[in-house]
């Protein structure tokens, strides 16, 4: 596989729209409609969201986004790897990129919501391997048996926990 390039992208681009449509269809096949929290194109162009694509040789292999929830707290949204690229490290590369960007932007905490159904087991395993742990619902989420909420405290590049002038966000204590 040629080198993987991860960069800010436009979710309105034709190839991205196609992958997002497949992502939403997959989410709707696995979860009840009220528990599908993936963002559509309109949600991904929100000013609080930064959208990224992973490409190899110009070919779209995956997407992911960061949504700023509040100062020091961001959320991973709409992570998806194209079916033909799964098992090749694309999701881990995207996740590592999102972690770096969030940390560089001063986030002390990064959270996400994913499904609790068996079809989401690979995603939950990826997040657990990256240090995410279960947490209560955050932001506008409500408890649901179909959702798993995960969070991770971000550290400085040298591995020491970040320090802030204010109290730790809920769930960091």
C-alpha positions as CSV (number, residue, x, y, z in Angstrom):
1,X,0.0,0.0,0.0
2,X,1.4,3.4,-0.9
3,X,1.9,5.8,2.0
4,X,-1.2,6.8,3.9
5,X,-1.9,10.6,4.0
6,X,-4.3,12.0,6.6
7,X,-5.4,15.6,6.1
8,X,-8.3,17.9,6.6
9,X,-10.8,17.2,3.8
10,X,-14.2,18.4,2.6
11,X,-17.1,16.0,3.5
12,X,-19.0,17.3,0.5
13,X,-16.4,15.8,-2.0
14,X,-18.0,13.1,-4.1
15,X,-15.8,10.2,-3.0
16,X,-16.2,11.2,0.7
17,X,-20.0,11.5,0.3
18,X,-20.1,8.0,-1.0
19,X,-18.1,6.6,1.9
20,X,-20.2,8.6,4.4
21,X,-23.4,7.2,2.8
22,X,-22.0,3.6,3.2
23,X,-21.0,4.5,6.8
24,X,-24.5,5.8,7.7
25,X,-26.2,2.8,6.0
26,X,-23.9,0.5,8.1
27,X,-24.7,2.3,11.3
28,X,-28.5,2.1,10.5
29,X,-28.2,-1.6,9.8
30,X,-26.6,-2.2,13.3
31,X,-28.5,0.2,15.5
32,X,-32.0,1.5,16.0
33,X,-32.5,4.9,14.4
34,X,-32.6,6.8,17.7
35,X,-29.2,5.4,18.5
36,X,-27.4,6.3,15.3
37,X,-25.2,9.2,16.3
38,X,-22.9,9.3,13.2
39,X,-22.8,12.7,11.6
40,X,-24.1,13.2,8.0
41,X,-22.4,15.7,5.6
42,X,-24.4,18.6,7.1
43,X,-23.2,17.7,10.6
44,X,-19.6,17.4,9.4
45,X,-19.4,20.9,8.0
46,X,-20.4,22.4,11.4
47,X,-17.7,24.9,12.5
48,X,-17.2,22.9,15.7
49,X,-16.1,19.9,13.6
50,X,-12.9,19.2,11.8
51,X,-13.2,16.5,9.2
52,X,-10.2,14.3,8.1
53,X,-9.7,11.7,5.4
54,X,-7.1,9.0,5.0
55,X,-5.9,8.4,1.5
56,X,-3.4,6.2,-0.2
57,X,-2.3,7.0,-3.7
58,X,-5.3,9.5,-3.8
59,X,-7.7,6.7,-3.0
60,X,-10.1,7.3,0.0
61,X,-9.6,4.6,2.6
62,X,-11.1,6.2,5.8
63,X,-12.6,9.2,7.5
64,X,-12.9,10.6,11.0
65,X,-13.7,13.9,12.7
66,X,-13.1,15.8,15.8
67,X,-15.9,17.9,17.4
68,X,-15.1,20.5,20.0
69,X,-17.5,20.0,22.9
70,X,-16.2,22.5,25.3
71,X,-12.8,23.9,26.2
72,X,-10.5,21.0,26.9
73,X,-12.9,18.3,25.8
74,X,-13.3,17.0,22.2
75,X,-15.2,14.1,20.7
76,X,-14.3,11.6,17.9
77,X,-17.1,11.5,15.3
78,X,-17.8,9.4,12.2
79,X,-14.8,7.2,12.2
80,X,-15.1,4.8,9.3
81,X,-12.7,2.7,7.2
82,X,-13.7,1.6,3.7
83,X,-14.6,-2.1,3.7
84,X,-11.8,-2.9,1.2
85,X,-9.2,-1.2,3.5
86,X,-10.1,-2.9,6.8
87,X,-7.4,-4.8,8.6
88,X,-4.6,-2.6,7.1
89,X,-4.1,-0.2,10.0
90,X,-6.1,2.7,8.5
91,X,-8.4,3.0,11.5
92,X,-5.5,3.0,14.0
93,X,-3.6,5.6,11.9
94,X,-6.7,7.8,11.8
95,X,-7.2,7.4,15.5
96,X,-3.6,8.3,16.3
97,X,-3.9,11.3,14.1
98,X,-7.1,12.5,15.9
99,X,-5.4,12.0,19.2
100,X,-2.4,14.1,18.2
101,X,-4.6,16.9,16.7
102,X,-6.8,17.0,19.8
103,X,-3.8,17.1,22.1
104,X,-2.2,19.8,20.0
105,X,-5.4,21.9,20.2
106,X,-5.2,21.7,24.0
107,X,-7.8,19.0,24.7
108,X,-7.3,17.3,28.0
109,X,-10.0,14.7,27.4
110,X,-11.2,13.0,24.2
111,X,-14.5,11.0,24.2
112,X,-16.6,9.0,21.8
113,X,-19.8,7.1,21.5
114,X,-19.9,3.7,19.6
115,X,-22.3,0.9,19.5
116,X,-22.6,-1.9,22.1
117,X,-23.8,-4.5,19.6
118,X,-21.5,-7.3,18.4
119,X,-20.9,-5.5,15.0
120,X,-19.1,-2.8,16.9
121,X,-16.7,-5.1,18.7
122,X,-13.7,-4.3,16.4
123,X,-14.2,-0.5,17.1
124,X,-14.4,-1.0,20.8
125,X,-11.3,-3.2,20.7
126,X,-9.4,-0.4,18.7
127,X,-10.4,2.2,21.2
128,X,-9.6,0.1,24.2
129,X,-6.1,-0.6,22.7
130,X,-5.6,3.1,22.4
131,X,-6.4,3.7,26.1
132,X,-10.1,4.6,26.0
133,X,-12.1,3.5,29.0
134,X,-15.9,3.3,29.7
135,X,-17.5,6.5,30.9
136,X,-21.0,7.9,31.5
137,X,-22.8,9.6,28.7
138,X,-21.4,13.0,27.9
139,X,-22.5,16.1,26.0
140,X,-26.1,15.6,24.7
141,X,-26.0,11.8,24.9
142,X,-28.4,9.9,27.0
143,X,-27.9,6.4,28.4
144,X,-28.8,3.6,26.0
145,X,-28.3,-0.1,25.9
146,X,-27.2,0.3,22.3
147,X,-24.4,2.8,23.1
148,X,-21.0,2.5,24.6
149,X,-19.4,5.7,25.9
150,X,-15.6,5.9,26.1
151,X,-13.1,8.5,27.1
152,X,-9.4,9.1,27.4
153,X,-7.3,11.7,29.3
154,X,-4.8,13.1,26.9
155,X,-1.2,13.5,27.9
156,X,1.6,15.8,26.8
157,X,4.0,14.5,24.1
158,X,6.4,13.3,26.9
159,X,3.7,11.1,28.4
160,X,3.1,13.2,31.5
161,X,-0.6,14.1,32.2
162,X,-1.6,17.6,31.0
163,X,-2.2,20.1,33.7
164,X,-4.9,22.8,33.5
165,X,-5.6,25.9,35.6
166,X,-9.2,24.7,36.2
167,X,-10.8,21.6,37.6
168,X,-10.7,18.4,35.7
169,X,-13.8,17.7,33.5
170,X,-16.3,15.3,34.9
171,X,-15.1,11.7,34.5
172,X,-11.4,12.7,34.8
173,X,-11.4,12.5,38.6
